[in-house]
Every structure is written in structure tokens, then in C-alpha cells.
């Protein structure tokens, strides 16, 4: 069961990296736009990490 959780969250991290950090690094927008996008991407990473830790904590107490 845990390996399925890890695979699912690895896919989430990869998709966030691909579609989140790509616009931050390669965008031709203003500096402010890049920083706003970076802040949103970091919040998404924090949310995914929090969800993974919470899910692992709940499944580990069986």
C-alpha cells in the first residue's frame, strides 16, 4: 500500500516540477510575474508534502 502512495506522490512532484518550475525558469515575463509564479509553485510543493506526510502518518498507525 505504501509503495502506491509513494508512486502517486512522485508523479505529483514530477508534474509540479515540469509544469510549475518550467514557467519560472523559462518564462519571458517580468521579474514580478516570475516571483509570483515561484511563490505559487512553492505553496503547491508545501501542500503536496503536507499531504504525503499526513497520509503516511495515517496509514502507519494500523
N, CA, C and O atoms as a Tripos MOL2 file, in Angstrom:
@<TRIPOS>MOLECULE
protein
  248   247    62     0     0
PROTEIN
NO_CHARGES

@<TRIPOS>ATOM
      1 N           0.8200   -1.1980    0.0000 N.3       1 UNK1
      2 CA          0.0000    0.0000    0.0000 C.3       1 UNK1
      3 C           0.8650    1.2630    0.0000 C.2       1 UNK1
      4 O           0.5730    2.2310   -0.7030 O.2       1 UNK1
      5 N           1.9360    1.2360    0.8030 N.am      2 UNK2
      6 CA          2.7890    2.4250    0.8890 C.3       2 UNK2
      7 C           3.4790    2.7330   -0.4250 C.2       2 UNK2
      8 O           3.6860    3.8990   -0.7590 O.2       2 UNK2
      9 N           3.8380    1.7020   -1.1730 N.am      3 UNK3
     10 CA          4.5300    1.9440   -2.4440 C.3       3 UNK3
     11 C           3.6190    2.6360   -3.4390 C.2       3 UNK3
     12 O           4.0930    3.4180   -4.2630 O.2       3 UNK3
     13 N           2.3200    2.3680   -3.3820 N.am      4 UNK4
     14 CA          1.3800    3.0610   -4.2680 C.3       4 UNK4
     15 C           1.2960    4.5440   -3.8990 C.2       4 UNK4
     16 O           1.1970    5.4040   -4.7740 O.2       4 UNK4
     17 N           1.3350    4.8300   -2.6150 N.am      5 UNK5
     18 CA          1.3180    6.2200   -2.1550 C.3       5 UNK5
     19 C           2.5680    6.9430   -2.6500 C.2       5 UNK5
     20 O           2.4890    8.0640   -3.1520 O.2       5 UNK5
     21 N           3.7200    6.2910   -2.5030 N.am      6 UNK6
     22 CA          4.9720    6.9090   -2.9490 C.3       6 UNK6
     23 C           4.9810    7.1470   -4.4570 C.2       6 UNK6
     24 O           5.4390    8.1950   -4.9140 O.2       6 UNK6
     25 N           4.4850    6.1980   -5.2250 N.am      7 UNK7
     26 CA          4.4410    6.3680   -6.6800 C.3       7 UNK7
     27 C           3.5000    7.5110   -7.0540 C.2       7 UNK7
     28 O           3.8350    8.3370   -7.9020 O.2       7 UNK7
     29 N           2.3350    7.5610   -6.4320 N.am      8 UNK8
     30 CA          1.3790    8.6290   -6.7170 C.3       8 UNK8
     31 C           1.9350   10.0070   -6.4070 C.2       8 UNK8
     32 O           1.7620   10.9450   -7.1850 O.2       8 UNK8
     33 N           2.6000   10.1240   -5.2720 N.am      9 UNK9
     34 CA          3.1590   11.4230   -4.9120 C.3       9 UNK9
     35 C           4.3930   11.7630   -5.7420 C.2       9 UNK9
     36 O           4.6600   12.9390   -5.9900 O.2       9 UNK9
     37 N           5.1470   10.7590   -6.1740 N.am     10 UNK10
     38 CA          6.2730   11.0220   -7.0760 C.3      10 UNK10
     39 C           5.7680   11.6010   -8.3910 C.2      10 UNK10
     40 O           6.3820   12.5080   -8.9520 O.2      10 UNK10
     41 N           4.6480   11.0760   -8.8800 N.am     11 UNK11
     42 CA          4.0490   11.6140  -10.1040 C.3      11 UNK11
     43 C           3.5950   13.0550   -9.8760 C.2      11 UNK11
     44 O           3.7900   13.9100  -10.7400 O.2      11 UNK11
     45 N           2.9930   13.3280   -8.7250 N.am     12 UNK12
     46 CA          2.5770   14.7020   -8.4140 C.3      12 UNK12
     47 C           3.7710   15.6550   -8.3700 C.2      12 UNK12
     48 O           3.7030   16.7630   -8.9010 O.2      12 UNK12
     49 N           4.8620   15.2210   -7.7380 N.am     13 UNK13
     50 CA          6.0640   16.0570   -7.6910 C.3      13 UNK13
     51 C           6.6350   16.2910   -9.0850 C.2      13 UNK13
     52 O           7.0380   17.4070   -9.4110 O.2      13 UNK13
     53 N           6.6710   15.2450   -9.9100 N.am     14 UNK14
     54 CA          7.2040   15.3960  -11.2700 C.3      14 UNK14
     55 C           6.3530   16.3430  -12.1050 C.2      14 UNK14
     56 O           6.8870   17.1840  -12.8300 O.2      14 UNK14
     57 N           5.0380   16.2120  -12.0070 N.am     15 UNK15
     58 CA          4.1580   17.0980  -12.7690 C.3      15 UNK15
     59 C           4.2680   18.5440  -12.2850 C.2      15 UNK15
     60 O           4.2460   19.4780  -13.0860 O.2      15 UNK15
     61 N           4.3860   18.7180  -10.9760 N.am     16 UNK16
     62 CA          4.5450   20.0660  -10.4380 C.3      16 UNK16
     63 C           5.8680   20.6730  -10.8910 C.2      16 UNK16
     64 O           5.9370   21.8590  -11.2120 O.2      16 UNK16
     65 N           6.9080   19.8590  -10.9140 N.am     17 UNK17
     66 CA          8.2040   20.3510  -11.3680 C.3      17 UNK17
     67 C           8.1510   20.7210  -12.8410 C.2      17 UNK17
     68 O           8.6520   21.7730  -13.2380 O.2      17 UNK17
     69 N           7.5520   19.8680  -13.6450 N.am     18 UNK18
     70 CA          7.5010   20.1080  -15.0840 C.3      18 UNK18
     71 C           6.6740   21.3410  -15.4210 C.2      18 UNK18
     72 O           7.1290   22.2230  -16.1500 O.2      18 UNK18
     73 N           5.4590   21.3970  -14.8880 N.am     19 UNK19
     74 CA          4.5540   22.4850  -15.2520 C.3      19 UNK19
     75 C           4.6430   23.6940  -14.3280 C.2      19 UNK19
     76 O           4.0740   24.7430  -14.6310 O.2      19 UNK19
     77 N           5.3460   23.5630  -13.2120 N.am     20 UNK20
     78 CA          5.4640   24.6770  -12.2800 C.3      20 UNK20
     79 C           6.7790   25.4110  -12.3990 C.2      20 UNK20
     80 O           6.8050   26.6370  -12.5080 O.2      20 UNK20
     81 N           7.8710   24.6650  -12.3780 N.am     21 UNK21
     82 CA          9.1750   25.3210  -12.4380 C.3      21 UNK21
     83 C           9.5710   25.7110  -13.8490 C.2      21 UNK21
     84 O          10.3790   26.6220  -14.0310 O.2      21 UNK21
     85 N           9.0260   25.0490  -14.8400 N.am     22 UNK22
     86 CA          9.3110   25.4250  -16.2270 C.3      22 UNK22
     87 C           8.9630   26.8740  -16.5150 C.2      22 UNK22
     88 O           9.8080   27.6080  -17.0290 O.2      22 UNK22
     89 N           7.7430   27.3170  -16.2000 N.am     23 UNK23
     90 CA          7.4010   28.7250  -16.4230 C.3      23 UNK23
     91 C           8.2360   29.6970  -15.5850 C.2      23 UNK23
     92 O           8.4730   30.8300  -16.0030 O.2      23 UNK23
     93 N           8.6770   29.2600  -14.4130 N.am     24 UNK24
     94 CA          9.5030   30.1420  -13.5830 C.3      24 UNK24
     95 C          10.8750   30.3320  -14.2240 C.2      24 UNK24
     96 O          11.3940   31.4470  -14.2670 O.2      24 UNK24
     97 N          11.4550   29.2530  -14.7160 N.am     25 UNK25
     98 CA         12.8110   29.3240  -15.2570 C.3      25 UNK25
     99 C          12.8630   29.8380  -16.6890 C.2      25 UNK25
    100 O          13.8100   30.5280  -17.0650 O.2      25 UNK25
    101 N          11.8560   29.5100  -17.4910 N.am     26 UNK26
    102 CA         11.9240   29.7950  -18.9200 C.3      26 UNK26
    103 C          10.9770   30.8920  -19.3910 C.2      26 UNK26
    104 O          10.9500   31.2090  -20.5800 O.2      26 UNK26
    105 N          10.2110   31.4690  -18.4940 N.am     27 UNK27
    106 CA          9.2270   32.4780  -18.9060 C.3      27 UNK27
    107 C           9.9220   33.7680  -19.3240 C.2      27 UNK27
    108 O          10.9900   34.1140  -18.8190 O.2      27 UNK27
    109 N           9.2970   34.4590  -20.2460 N.am     28 UNK28
    110 CA          9.8520   35.7410  -20.6700 C.3      28 UNK28
    111 C           9.0610   36.9060  -20.0740 C.2      28 UNK28
    112 O           9.1200   38.0290  -20.5770 O.2      28 UNK28
    113 N           8.3280   36.6310  -19.0070 N.am     29 UNK29
    114 CA          7.5550   37.6740  -18.3420 C.3      29 UNK29
    115 C           8.4370   38.5280  -17.4460 C.2      29 UNK29
    116 O           9.6590   38.3810  -17.4200 O.2      29 UNK29
    117 N           7.7990   39.4060  -16.7260 N.am     30 UNK30
    118 CA          8.5310   40.3040  -15.8370 C.3      30 UNK30
    119 C           9.0470   39.5380  -14.6150 C.2      30 UNK30
    120 O           8.6160   38.4200  -14.3350 O.2      30 UNK30
    121 N           9.9660   40.1610  -13.9070 N.am     31 UNK31
    122 CA         10.5310   39.5540  -12.7070 C.3      31 UNK31
    123 C           9.4450   39.3180  -11.6630 C.2      31 UNK31
    124 O           9.4450   38.2930  -10.9800 O.2      31 UNK31
    125 N           8.5330   40.2550  -11.5430 N.am     32 UNK32
    126 CA          7.4460   40.1280  -10.5690 C.3      32 UNK32
    127 C           6.5530   38.9360  -10.9010 C.2      32 UNK32
    128 O           6.1300   38.2050  -10.0050 O.2      32 UNK32
    129 N           6.2670   38.7400  -12.1800 N.am     33 UNK33
    130 CA          5.4420   37.6140  -12.6030 C.3      33 UNK33
    131 C           6.1340   36.2840  -12.2940 C.2      33 UNK33
    132 O           5.4910   35.3300  -11.8550 O.2      33 UNK33
    133 N           7.4380   36.2310  -12.5250 N.am     34 UNK34
    134 CA          8.1900   35.0130  -12.2120 C.3      34 UNK34
    135 C           8.1730   34.7180  -10.7160 C.2      34 UNK34
    136 O           8.0090   33.5670  -10.3110 O.2      34 UNK34
    137 N           8.3410   35.7400   -9.9040 N.am     35 UNK35
    138 CA          8.3670   35.5400   -8.4550 C.3      35 UNK35
    139 C           6.9950   35.1270   -7.9230 C.2      35 UNK35
    140 O           6.9040   34.3250   -6.9940 O.2      35 UNK35
    141 N           5.9440   35.6670   -8.5040 N.am     36 UNK36
    142 CA          4.6020   35.2590   -8.1100 C.3      36 UNK36
    143 C           4.3650   33.7960   -8.4710 C.2      36 UNK36
    144 O           3.8050   33.0400   -7.6780 O.2      36 UNK36
    145 N           4.7880   33.4050   -9.6560 N.am     37 UNK37
    146 CA          4.6570   32.0080  -10.0720 C.3      37 UNK37
    147 C           5.4830   31.1030   -9.1690 C.2      37 UNK37
    148 O           5.0310   30.0190   -8.7970 O.2      37 UNK37
    149 N           6.6870   31.5350   -8.8120 N.am     38 UNK38
    150 CA          7.5290   30.7530   -7.9100 C.3      38 UNK38
    151 C           6.8700   30.5830   -6.5480 C.2      38 UNK38
    152 O           6.9150   29.4950   -5.9730 O.2      38 UNK38
    153 N           6.2630   31.6360   -6.0270 N.am     39 UNK39
    154 CA          5.5810   31.5470   -4.7330 C.3      39 UNK39
    155 C           4.4320   30.5500   -4.7920 C.2      39 UNK39
    156 O           4.2430   29.7690   -3.8590 O.2      39 UNK39
    157 N           3.6690   30.5680   -5.8700 N.am     40 UNK40
    158 CA          2.5560   29.6280   -6.0200 C.3      40 UNK40
    159 C           3.0790   28.1990   -6.1220 C.2      40 UNK40
    160 O           2.5180   27.2870   -5.5140 O.2      40 UNK40
    161 N           4.1430   28.0010   -6.8830 N.am     41 UNK41
    162 CA          4.7190   26.6620   -7.0310 C.3      41 UNK41
    163 C           5.2460   26.1560   -5.6920 C.2      41 UNK41
    164 O           5.0610   24.9840   -5.3640 O.2      41 UNK41
    165 N           5.8920   27.0110   -4.9190 N.am     42 UNK42
    166 CA          6.3770   26.5970   -3.6000 C.3      42 UNK42
    167 C           5.2280   26.2420   -2.6640 C.2      42 UNK42
    168 O           5.3450   25.3110   -1.8670 O.2      42 UNK42
    169 N           4.1220   26.9720   -2.7540 N.am     43 UNK43
    170 CA          2.9430   26.6180   -1.9560 C.3      43 UNK43
    171 C           2.3730   25.2660   -2.3840 C.2      43 UNK43
    172 O           1.9220   24.4870   -1.5450 O.2      43 UNK43
    173 N           2.3920   24.9920   -3.6770 N.am     44 UNK44
    174 CA          1.9160   23.6940   -4.1680 C.3      44 UNK44
    175 C           2.8200   22.5770   -3.6540 C.2      44 UNK44
    176 O           2.3320   21.5390   -3.2090 O.2      44 UNK44
    177 N           4.1480   22.7870   -3.7130 N.am     45 UNK45
    178 CA          5.0810   21.7990   -3.1600 C.3      45 UNK45
    179 C           4.8190   21.5700   -1.6720 C.2      45 UNK45
    180 O           4.8190   20.4290   -1.2110 O.2      45 UNK45
    181 N           4.5980   22.6420   -0.9260 N.am     46 UNK46
    182 CA          4.3270   22.5150    0.5070 C.3      46 UNK46
    183 C           3.0370   21.7410    0.7440 C.2      46 UNK46
    184 O           2.9700   20.9120    1.6520 O.2      46 UNK46
    185 N           2.0160   22.0020   -0.0610 N.am     47 UNK47
    186 CA          0.7560   21.2740    0.0740 C.3      47 UNK47
    187 C           0.9030   19.7990   -0.2440 C.2      47 UNK47
    188 O           0.3360   18.9550    0.4500 O.2      47 UNK47
    189 N           1.6530   19.4790   -1.2800 N.am     48 UNK48
    190 CA          1.8730   18.0730   -1.6280 C.3      48 UNK48
    191 C           2.6550   17.3750   -0.5170 C.2      48 UNK48
    192 O           2.3250   16.2520   -0.1360 O.2      48 UNK48
    193 N           3.6820   18.0330   -0.0010 N.am     49 UNK49
    194 CA          4.4840   17.4450    1.0700 C.3      49 UNK49
    195 C           3.6520   17.2470    2.3280 C.2      49 UNK49
    196 O           3.7500   16.2110    2.9850 O.2      49 UNK49
    197 N           2.8380   18.2340    2.6630 N.am     50 UNK50
    198 CA          1.9720   18.0970    3.8340 C.3      50 UNK50
    199 C           0.9990   16.9280    3.6390 C.2      50 UNK50
    200 O           0.7770   16.1460    4.5630 O.2      50 UNK50
    201 N           0.4260   16.8100    2.4540 N.am     51 UNK51
    202 CA         -0.4980   15.7110    2.1700 C.3      51 UNK51
    203 C           0.1770   14.3590    2.2670 C.2      51 UNK51
    204 O          -0.4080   13.4130    2.7960 O.2      51 UNK51
    205 N           1.4010   14.2510    1.7660 N.am     52 UNK52
    206 CA          2.1420   12.9900    1.8390 C.3      52 UNK52
    207 C           2.4330   12.6230    3.2860 C.2      52 UNK52
    208 O           2.2180   11.4820    3.6930 O.2      52 UNK52
    209 N           2.9170   13.5760    4.0580 N.am     53 UNK53
    210 CA          3.2280   13.2890    5.4660 C.3      53 UNK53
    211 C           1.9770   12.9000    6.2420 C.2      53 UNK53
    212 O           2.0100   11.9820    7.0610 O.2      53 UNK53
    213 N           0.8790   13.5950    5.9860 N.am     54 UNK54
    214 CA         -0.3720   13.2930    6.6750 C.3      54 UNK54
    215 C          -0.8740   11.9020    6.3060 C.2      54 UNK54
    216 O          -1.2920   11.1360    7.1750 O.2      54 UNK54
    217 N          -0.8320   11.5830    5.0330 N.am     55 UNK55
    218 CA         -1.2950   10.2730    4.5740 C.3      55 UNK55
    219 C          -0.4180    9.1510    5.1200 C.2      55 UNK55
    220 O          -0.9340    8.1120    5.5310 O.2      55 UNK55
    221 N           0.8870    9.3420    5.1300 N.am     56 UNK56
    222 CA          1.7800    8.3190    5.6780 C.3      56 UNK56
    223 C           1.5880    8.1630    7.1810 C.2      56 UNK56
    224 O           1.6810    7.0540    7.7060 O.2      56 UNK56
    225 N           1.3250    9.2550    7.8680 N.am     57 UNK57
    226 CA          1.0870    9.1790    9.3090 C.3      57 UNK57
    227 C          -0.1900    8.3920    9.5940 C.2      57 UNK57
    228 O          -0.2390    7.5970   10.5330 O.2      57 UNK57
    229 N          -1.2240    8.6170    8.7790 N.am     58 UNK58
    230 CA         -2.4890    7.9030    8.9830 C.3      58 UNK58
    231 C          -2.3860    6.4290    8.6240 C.2      58 UNK58
    232 O          -2.9620    5.5910    9.3190 O.2      58 UNK58
    233 N          -1.6790    6.0950    7.5730 N.am     59 UNK59
    234 CA         -1.5830    4.6920    7.1650 C.3      59 UNK59
    235 C          -0.5970    3.9210    8.0230 C.2      59 UNK59
    236 O          -0.6610    2.6920    8.0610 O.2      59 UNK59
    237 N           0.3060    4.5920    8.7060 N.am     60 UNK60
    238 CA          1.2910    3.9150    9.5370 C.3      60 UNK60
    239 C           0.7600    3.4780   10.8820 C.2      60 UNK60
    240 O           1.4240    2.7040   11.5710 O.2      60 UNK60
    241 N          -0.4100    3.9420   11.2840 N.am     61 UNK61
    242 CA         -0.9610    3.6400   12.6120 C.3      61 UNK61
    243 C          -1.9510    2.4860   12.5860 C.2      61 UNK61
    244 O          -2.9280    2.4980   13.3360 O.2      61 UNK61
    245 N          -1.7250    1.5140   11.7600 N.am     62 UNK62
    246 CA         -2.6460    0.3660   11.7020 C.3      62 UNK62
    247 C          -2.3500   -0.6420   12.7550 C.2      62 UNK62
    248 O          -3.0310   -1.6630   12.8410 O.2      62 UNK62
@<TRIPOS>BOND
     1     1     2 1
     2     2     3 1
     3     3     4 2
     4     3     5 am
     5     5     6 1
     6     6     7 1
     7     7     8 2
     8     7     9 am
     9     9    10 1
    10    10    11 1
    11    11    12 2
    12    11    13 am
    13    13    14 1
    14    14    15 1
    15    15    16 2
    16    15    17 am
    17    17    18 1
    18    18    19 1
    19    19    20 2
    20    19    21 am
    21    21    22 1
    22    22    23 1
    23    23    24 2
    24    23    25 am
    25    25    26 1
    26    26    27 1
    27    27    28 2
    28    27    29 am
    29    29    30 1
    30    30    31 1
    31    31    32 2
    32    31    33 am
    33    33    34 1
    34    34    35 1
    35    35    36 2
    36    35    37 am
    37    37    38 1
    38    38    39 1
    39    39    40 2
    40    39    41 am
    41    41    42 1
    42    42    43 1
    43    43    44 2
    44    43    45 am
    45    45    46 1
    46    46    47 1
    47    47    48 2
    48    47    49 am
    49    49    50 1
    50    50    51 1
    51    51    52 2
    52    51    53 am
    53    53    54 1
    54    54    55 1
    55    55    56 2
    56    55    57 am
    57    57    58 1
    58    58    59 1
    59    59    60 2
    60    59    61 am
    61    61    62 1
    62    62    63 1
    63    63    64 2
    64    63    65 am
    65    65    66 1
    66    66    67 1
    67    67    68 2
    68    67    69 am
    69    69    70 1
    70    70    71 1
    71    71    72 2
    72    71    73 am
    73    73    74 1
    74    74    75 1
    75    75    76 2
    76    75    77 am
    77    77    78 1
    78    78    79 1
    79    79    80 2
    80    79    81 am
    81    81    82 1
    82    82    83 1
    83    83    84 2
    84    83    85 am
    85    85    86 1
    86    86    87 1
    87    87    88 2
    88    87    89 am
    89    89    90 1
    90    90    91 1
    91    91    92 2
    92    91    93 am
    93    93    94 1
    94    94    95 1
    95    95    96 2
    96    95    97 am
    97    97    98 1
    98    98    99 1
    99    99   100 2
   100    99   101 am
   101   101   102 1
   102   102   103 1
   103   103   104 2
   104   103   105 am
   105   105   106 1
   106   106   107 1
   107   107   108 2
   108   107   109 am
   109   109   110 1
   110   110   111 1
   111   111   112 2
   112   111   113 am
   113   113   114 1
   114   114   115 1
   115   115   116 2
   116   115   117 am
   117   117   118 1
   118   118   119 1
   119   119   120 2
   120   119   121 am
   121   121   122 1
   122   122   123 1
   123   123   124 2
   124   123   125 am
   125   125   126 1
   126   126   127 1
   127   127   128 2
   128   127   129 am
   129   129   130 1
   130   130   131 1
   131   131   132 2
   132   131   133 am
   133   133   134 1
   134   134   135 1
   135   135   136 2
   136   135   137 am
   137   137   138 1
   138   138   139 1
   139   139   140 2
   140   139   141 am
   141   141   142 1
   142   142   143 1
   143   143   144 2
   144   143   145 am
   145   145   146 1
   146   146   147 1
   147   147   148 2
   148   147   149 am
   149   149   150 1
   150   150   151 1
   151   151   152 2
   152   151   153 am
   153   153   154 1
   154   154   155 1
   155   155   156 2
   156   155   157 am
   157   157   158 1
   158   158   159 1
   159   159   160 2
   160   159   161 am
   161   161   162 1
   162   162   163 1
   163   163   164 2
   164   163   165 am
   165   165   166 1
   166   166   167 1
   167   167   168 2
   168   167   169 am
   169   169   170 1
   170   170   171 1
   171   171   172 2
   172   171   173 am
   173   173   174 1
   174   174   175 1
   175   175   176 2
   176   175   177 am
   177   177   178 1
   178   178   179 1
   179   179   180 2
   180   179   181 am
   181   181   182 1
   182   182   183 1
   183   183   184 2
   184   183   185 am
   185   185   186 1
   186   186   187 1
   187   187   188 2
   188   187   189 am
   189   189   190 1
   190   190   191 1
   191   191   192 2
   192   191   193 am
   193   193   194 1
   194   194   195 1
   195   195   196 2
   196   195   197 am
   197   197   198 1
   198   198   199 1
   199   199   200 2
   200   199   201 am
   201   201   202 1
   202   202   203 1
   203   203   204 2
   204   203   205 am
   205   205   206 1
   206   206   207 1
   207   207   208 2
   208   207   209 am
   209   209   210 1
   210   210   211 1
   211   211   212 2
   212   211   213 am
   213   213   214 1
   214   214   215 1
   215   215   216 2
   216   215   217 am
   217   217   218 1
   218   218   219 1
   219   219   220 2
   220   219   221 am
   221   221   222 1
   222   222   223 1
   223   223   224 2
   224   223   225 am
   225   225   226 1
   226   226   227 1
   227   227   228 2
   228   227   229 am
   229   229   230 1
   230   230   231 1
   231   231   232 2
   232   231   233 am
   233   233   234 1
   234   234   235 1
   235   235   236 2
   236   235   237 am
   237   237   238 1
   238   238   239 1
   239   239   240 2
   240   239   241 am
   241   241   242 1
   242   242   243 1
   243   243   244 2
   244   243   245 am
   245   245   246 1
   246   246   247 1
   247   247   248 2
@<TRIPOS>SUBSTRUCTURE
     1 UNK1         2 RESIDUE 1 A UNK
     2 UNK2         6 RESIDUE 1 A UNK
     3 UNK3        10 RESIDUE 1 A UNK
     4 UNK4        14 RESIDUE 1 A UNK
     5 UNK5        18 RESIDUE 1 A UNK
     6 UNK6        22 RESIDUE 1 A UNK
     7 UNK7        26 RESIDUE 1 A UNK
     8 UNK8        30 RESIDUE 1 A UNK
     9 UNK9        34 RESIDUE 1 A UNK
    10 UNK10       38 RESIDUE 1 A UNK
    11 UNK11       42 RESIDUE 1 A UNK
    12 UNK12       46 RESIDUE 1 A UNK
    13 UNK13       50 RESIDUE 1 A UNK
    14 UNK14       54 RESIDUE 1 A UNK
    15 UNK15       58 RESIDUE 1 A UNK
    16 UNK16       62 RESIDUE 1 A UNK
    17 UNK17       66 RESIDUE 1 A UNK
    18 UNK18       70 RESIDUE 1 A UNK
    19 UNK19       74 RESIDUE 1 A UNK
    20 UNK20       78 RESIDUE 1 A UNK
    21 UNK21       82 RESIDUE 1 A UNK
    22 UNK22       86 RESIDUE 1 A UNK
    23 UNK23       90 RESIDUE 1 A UNK
    24 UNK24       94 RESIDUE 1 A UNK
    25 UNK25       98 RESIDUE 1 A UNK
    26 UNK26      102 RESIDUE 1 A UNK
    27 UNK27      106 RESIDUE 1 A UNK
    28 UNK28      110 RESIDUE 1 A UNK
    29 UNK29      114 RESIDUE 1 A UNK
    30 UNK30      118 RESIDUE 1 A UNK
    31 UNK31      122 RESIDUE 1 A UNK
    32 UNK32      126 RESIDUE 1 A UNK
    33 UNK33      130 RESIDUE 1 A UNK
    34 UNK34      134 RESIDUE 1 A UNK
    35 UNK35      138 RESIDUE 1 A UNK
    36 UNK36      142 RESIDUE 1 A UNK
    37 UNK37      146 RESIDUE 1 A UNK
    38 UNK38      150 RESIDUE 1 A UNK
    39 UNK39      154 RESIDUE 1 A UNK
    40 UNK40      158 RESIDUE 1 A UNK
    41 UNK41      162 RESIDUE 1 A UNK
    42 UNK42      166 RESIDUE 1 A UNK
    43 UNK43      170 RESIDUE 1 A UNK
    44 UNK44      174 RESIDUE 1 A UNK
    45 UNK45      178 RESIDUE 1 A UNK
    46 UNK46      182 RESIDUE 1 A UNK
    47 UNK47      186 RESIDUE 1 A UNK
    48 UNK48      190 RESIDUE 1 A UNK
    49 UNK49      194 RESIDUE 1 A UNK
    50 UNK50      198 RESIDUE 1 A UNK
    51 UNK51      202 RESIDUE 1 A UNK
    52 UNK52      206 RESIDUE 1 A UNK
    53 UNK53      210 RESIDUE 1 A UNK
    54 UNK54      214 RESIDUE 1 A UNK
    55 UNK55      218 RESIDUE 1 A UNK
    56 UNK56      222 RESIDUE 1 A UNK
    57 UNK57      226 RESIDUE 1 A UNK
    58 UNK58      230 RESIDUE 1 A UNK
    59 UNK59      234 RESIDUE 1 A UNK
    60 UNK60      238 RESIDUE 1 A UNK
    61 UNK61      242 RESIDUE 1 A UNK
    62 UNK62      246 RESIDUE 1 A UNK
